[in-house]
């Protein structure tokens, strides 16, 4: 049984969560080319390793960031998103 910790609701079964993609800085859509925008929207960063990802606890609707080691498939930590520090 795999468990993930929601920053608000505590440890829960992984089946209660939905993955929503890697956290990455959004370019200004008015300043980038169509190709750059498409790259941001559709392309994923594939190499294994530490990732910061968007997750949602579907039972409560809480969105948060999970730092996950994709080589070992281990969630290192979870926390609520804070725009001013999340991408630093």
ABEGO torsion letter per residue (X at the ends): XBBBBBAAAEBBBAAABBBAEBBBBBBBAAABBAAAAAAAAABBBABBEBBBBBBBBAAAGBBBBBBBBAAAGBBABBBBBBAAAAAX
